Amino acid sequence: MMKKENTALHLIAEAARCPDYGPDMVKGLMEKLDMNEKGFALLMNVTPSTVRLWTSGAAQPSGTAKRLMQIFETAPETVSRIAGEKPVSGRTEE
């Protein structure tokens, strides 16, 4: 059990290091997710003008927004789950 506990603590410690999402990183994530400002705003539960502020550098995302972006960056299939879609696996159902 101790090994499992250490692993969980290690994961939590690594997750605590959230990247600083500046304008280029926000734009890159939007491209990765194939989203425009409006779609990304809906995903992040903010207004499109907030996304514009992030992408222009006029404002920084909050800590919670940064964490969400980190989750979407590392696990983009999460977006499909939020949208209620089946994740694309590249395989066809028989």
C-alpha positions as CSV (number, residue, x, y, z in Angstrom):
1,M,0.0,0.0,0.0
2,M,2.9,2.3,0.7
3,K,4.1,2.2,-2.9
4,K,0.6,3.2,-4.1
5,E,0.4,6.0,-1.6
6,N,3.8,7.4,-2.8
7,T,2.7,7.2,-6.4
8,A,-0.5,9.2,-5.6
9,L,1.5,11.8,-3.7
10,H,4.0,12.0,-6.5
11,L,1.1,12.6,-9.0
12,I,-0.4,15.2,-6.8
13,A,2.9,17.0,-6.4
14,E,3.5,17.0,-10.2
15,A,-0.1,18.2,-10.8
16,A,0.5,21.1,-8.4
17,R,3.0,22.5,-10.9
18,C,0.5,24.1,-13.3
19,P,2.0,25.9,-16.3
20,D,1.6,29.6,-16.7
21,Y,-0.7,29.8,-19.7
22,G,0.3,32.9,-21.6
23,P,-1.1,34.1,-24.9
24,D,0.9,31.7,-27.1
25,M,0.0,28.7,-24.9
26,V,-3.7,29.6,-24.9
27,K,-3.7,30.0,-28.7
28,G,-1.8,26.7,-29.0
29,L,-4.3,24.9,-26.9
30,M,-7.2,26.3,-28.9
31,E,-5.5,25.1,-32.1
32,K,-4.8,21.6,-30.5
33,L,-8.5,21.4,-29.6
34,D,-9.5,22.8,-33.0
35,M,-11.6,25.6,-31.3
36,N,-12.3,29.2,-32.0
37,E,-12.7,31.8,-29.3
38,K,-16.4,31.2,-28.8
39,G,-16.0,27.4,-28.6
40,F,-13.1,27.7,-26.2
41,A,-15.0,30.2,-24.1
42,L,-17.9,27.7,-23.8
43,L,-15.5,25.0,-22.8
44,M,-13.9,27.1,-20.2
45,N,-17.2,28.6,-19.0
46,V,-16.0,32.2,-19.6
47,T,-17.0,34.9,-22.1
48,P,-15.4,35.1,-25.5
49,S,-14.0,38.5,-24.5
50,T,-12.2,36.8,-21.6
51,V,-10.6,34.5,-24.1
52,R,-9.6,37.5,-26.2
53,L,-8.0,39.1,-23.2
54,W,-6.0,35.9,-22.5
55,T,-4.9,35.5,-26.1
56,S,-3.8,39.2,-26.3
57,G,-2.0,39.1,-23.0
58,A,-4.2,41.8,-21.5
59,A,-5.2,39.4,-18.8
60,Q,-4.0,36.2,-17.3
61,P,-6.1,33.1,-16.7
62,S,-7.0,32.4,-13.1
63,G,-5.5,29.5,-11.3
64,T,-8.6,27.4,-11.9
65,A,-8.6,28.2,-15.6
66,K,-5.0,27.3,-15.8
67,R,-5.7,23.9,-14.2
68,L,-8.5,23.3,-16.6
69,M,-6.3,24.2,-19.5
70,Q,-3.6,21.8,-18.2
71,I,-6.2,19.0,-18.0
72,F,-7.4,19.7,-21.6
73,E,-3.8,19.9,-22.8
74,T,-2.8,16.6,-21.3
75,A,-6.0,14.7,-21.9
76,P,-7.8,16.3,-24.9
77,E,-10.3,13.4,-25.0
78,T,-11.8,15.0,-21.8
79,V,-13.4,17.6,-24.1
80,S,-15.3,14.9,-26.0
81,R,-16.5,13.4,-22.7
82,I,-17.7,16.8,-21.5
83,A,-19.5,17.3,-24.8
84,G,-21.2,13.9,-24.3
85,E,-19.5,12.4,-27.4
86,K,-17.7,9.1,-27.7
87,P,-13.9,9.7,-27.8
88,V,-12.4,9.1,-31.2
89,S,-10.3,5.9,-31.1
90,G,-9.5,5.5,-34.7
91,R,-11.4,2.2,-34.8
92,T,-14.8,1.5,-36.3
93,E,-17.4,-0.5,-34.5
94,E,-18.4,-3.8,-36.0
